[in-house]
Structures are given as structure tokens and as C-alpha cells.
Amino acid sequence: MMISFDTEGGTFQYRVAAIILRGDEVLLHTWADEDFWCLPGGRVEMHEPGDVALLRELAEEMAEQARIERLVWVVDNLYEHRGVRHHEASLYFLVSLPEDSPAYLAKEPWTETEVDGTVLLFRWFRLEGLESVNLLPSFLRTALAALPEGIEYVVHRDGV
């Protein structure tokens, strides 16, 4: 059971995300019915540690055996999406892929289909051009180019 529930004030969810770098590029993904990009990842299941959840999500979404390097950000992400207010507690991990993996070697955008039939579009983006990408949460547009050496706590608001 994914940790996501509705309240009178909006929706709460616990999410994990992967910062996957390839030189001066970062891997992002989106869905067919969305107009924004985000880091790969997903919601954590009840009684599942965050790092385990992220490896599960990457295996489900990309069929990749990723390796977690370290925790980078703990984020309280407050935003509105499709008229609903959200409070998302998120863990952002620096993750590496095998250098011979299909995702790491990809030159063009590609799609993957999740078990539930959701189609995801993946694409590598240059870090220096992220300011012009509709990347959410928006703090990532500049923060990804200069990752902190330690763990940082971030409170971020997009449109709330």
C-alpha cells in the first residue's frame, strides 16, 4: 500500500526520487497527460524503507539495477496540482546506473511502460539548461547543478 492519503486540506504522500547524472546531464521523466518533468522515482509503500522503495521504483519504471550513492535532500514539497493542494515528504538520493545500461547509453528520449500500463517518457537534459524546463519541484532547476556535499533539508512551495 502506497503512502498517500487524502485529507480535508489536500493530499499527503511520501515520495522518493533519483538524481541520476551522466556527465553534465540529468535524467528526467514525464507522463503523457502532464506538462512538467520530474526526477524518476515514486511513492513509498507502508513499512518500506525509502532507499528500498527507490530501487524498486527504478526497477519497475526502467528495468534498471541502480545503485544508491547517498541521500542529498529531505524535502517538504508543498504544491497545488489539478486544483488539489499537496504536501509531499520526499527523499532525494544520488543514484548511479551501470555505464553499459540502456538508459545510461540512451541518446534519444525513450518510453517505458509500468506494470499498471502507465507510459513514462524519459530524457536526458543538460544541467545548464534546466532553468527553461518545466521541472518540478522548481528548486531543482538550479539546485541540480550544484549538489550539496551533505544532506540538506528543503521546504519548497510551488504555487501554494
C-alpha positions as CSV (number, residue, x, y, z in Angstrom):
1,M,0.0,0.0,0.0
2,M,1.5,3.3,-1.1
3,I,1.8,6.0,1.5
4,S,-0.6,8.6,0.0
5,F,-3.9,9.7,1.5
6,D,-6.5,12.5,1.2
7,T,-7.4,14.9,4.0
8,E,-9.8,17.8,4.2
9,G,-6.9,20.1,3.4
10,G,-5.5,18.1,0.5
11,T,-3.3,15.1,-0.3
12,F,-0.3,13.8,1.6
13,Q,2.3,11.5,0.0
14,Y,5.7,10.1,0.8
15,R,7.9,10.0,-2.3
16,V,11.5,9.1,-3.2
17,A,13.3,10.4,-6.2
18,A,16.6,9.6,-8.0
19,I,19.2,12.2,-9.1
20,I,20.8,10.3,-12.0
21,L,23.7,12.2,-13.6
22,R,25.6,11.4,-16.8
23,G,28.4,14.0,-17.0
24,D,26.7,17.3,-17.3
25,E,23.2,15.8,-17.8
26,V,20.4,14.6,-15.6
27,L,17.7,12.0,-16.3
28,L,14.1,13.3,-16.1
29,H,10.7,11.7,-16.9
30,T,7.1,12.7,-17.5
31,W,3.7,11.2,-18.3
32,A,1.6,11.5,-21.4
33,D,-1.0,13.7,-19.7
34,E,1.4,16.1,-17.9
35,D,3.1,19.3,-19.0
36,F,6.0,19.0,-16.5
37,W,9.1,16.9,-15.9
38,C,10.4,15.4,-12.7
39,L,13.1,13.1,-11.4
40,P,12.4,9.4,-11.6
41,G,11.0,7.8,-8.5
42,G,7.7,7.2,-6.9
43,R,5.7,6.7,-3.7
44,V,6.9,4.6,-0.8
45,E,4.9,1.6,0.4
46,M,3.9,1.1,4.0
47,H,6.8,-0.4,6.1
48,E,9.2,0.0,3.1
49,P,12.5,2.0,3.7
50,G,12.9,4.9,1.4
51,D,16.1,3.6,-0.3
52,V,14.5,0.2,-0.9
53,A,11.4,2.0,-2.4
54,L,13.6,3.9,-4.8
55,L,15.4,0.8,-6.1
56,R,12.0,-0.9,-6.5
57,E,10.6,2.1,-8.4
58,L,13.6,2.3,-10.7
59,A,13.4,-1.4,-11.4
60,E,9.7,-1.1,-12.2
61,E,9.9,2.1,-14.2
62,M,13.2,1.5,-16.1
63,A,14.1,-2.2,-15.6
64,E,17.4,-0.9,-14.2
65,Q,19.6,-2.2,-11.4
66,A,20.6,1.2,-10.0
67,R,22.9,1.9,-7.0
68,I,22.2,4.5,-4.4
69,E,25.2,6.6,-3.7
70,R,23.9,8.9,-0.9
71,L,21.0,10.9,0.4
72,V,21.1,14.5,-0.9
73,W,17.8,16.3,0.1
74,V,15.0,15.8,2.5
75,V,12.2,17.9,1.1
76,D,8.8,19.2,2.3
77,N,7.3,19.9,-1.1
78,L,4.1,22.0,-0.9
79,Y,2.2,22.5,-4.2
80,E,-1.1,22.5,-6.0
81,H,-1.8,20.1,-8.8
82,R,-5.1,20.0,-10.8
83,G,-6.8,22.1,-8.1
84,V,-5.7,19.9,-5.2
85,R,-3.2,21.0,-2.5
86,H,-0.4,18.5,-1.9
87,H,2.1,18.0,0.9
88,E,4.8,15.7,-0.2
89,A,7.5,14.4,2.1
90,S,10.4,13.4,-0.2
91,L,13.8,11.9,-0.1
92,Y,16.2,12.7,-3.0
93,F,19.0,10.3,-3.5
94,L,22.0,10.5,-5.8
95,V,21.9,7.3,-7.8
96,S,24.2,5.7,-10.4
97,L,23.4,3.4,-13.3
98,P,25.7,0.9,-14.8
99,E,27.6,2.7,-17.6
100,D,26.6,-0.1,-20.1
101,S,22.9,0.1,-19.2
102,P,20.4,1.0,-21.9
103,A,19.2,4.1,-20.0
104,Y,22.8,5.4,-19.4
105,L,23.7,4.9,-23.1
106,A,20.4,6.4,-24.5
107,K,21.0,9.3,-27.0
108,E,17.3,9.9,-27.7
109,P,14.2,10.1,-25.5
110,W,12.5,6.7,-24.8
111,T,9.4,5.4,-23.2
112,E,8.9,2.7,-20.6
113,T,5.6,1.1,-19.6
114,E,4.9,0.4,-15.9
115,V,3.1,-2.7,-14.6
116,D,-0.1,-0.7,-14.3
117,G,0.1,0.4,-18.0
118,T,1.3,3.9,-17.3
119,V,3.6,5.1,-20.1
120,L,6.6,7.2,-19.0
121,L,8.8,9.3,-21.3
122,F,12.5,9.5,-20.2
123,R,15.0,12.0,-21.5
124,W,18.5,13.3,-20.6
125,F,18.7,17.1,-20.0
126,R,21.7,19.3,-19.8
127,L,22.1,20.7,-16.3
128,E,22.9,24.2,-17.6
129,G,19.6,24.5,-19.5
130,L,17.2,23.4,-16.7
131,E,16.0,26.9,-16.0
132,S,14.0,26.8,-19.1
133,V,12.5,23.3,-18.5
134,N,9.2,22.9,-16.6
135,L,10.9,20.8,-13.9
136,L,9.1,20.3,-10.7
137,P,9.7,20.9,-7.9
138,S,11.1,24.1,-9.4
139,F,14.0,24.4,-6.9
140,L,15.6,21.6,-8.9
141,R,16.1,23.8,-11.9
142,T,19.1,25.4,-10.3
143,A,19.9,23.1,-7.3
144,L,20.8,20.1,-9.5
145,A,23.8,21.9,-11.0
146,A,25.4,22.3,-7.5
147,L,24.5,19.3,-5.3
148,P,25.4,19.9,-1.6
149,E,28.2,17.8,-0.1
150,G,26.0,16.8,2.9
151,I,22.3,16.3,3.4
152,E,20.1,19.4,3.2
153,Y,16.5,19.9,4.4
154,V,14.4,21.9,2.0
155,V,11.0,23.4,2.4
156,H,9.7,24.2,-1.1
157,R,6.5,25.8,-2.3
158,D,5.2,25.8,-5.9
159,G,2.0,27.8,-6.4
160,V,0.8,27.4,-2.8
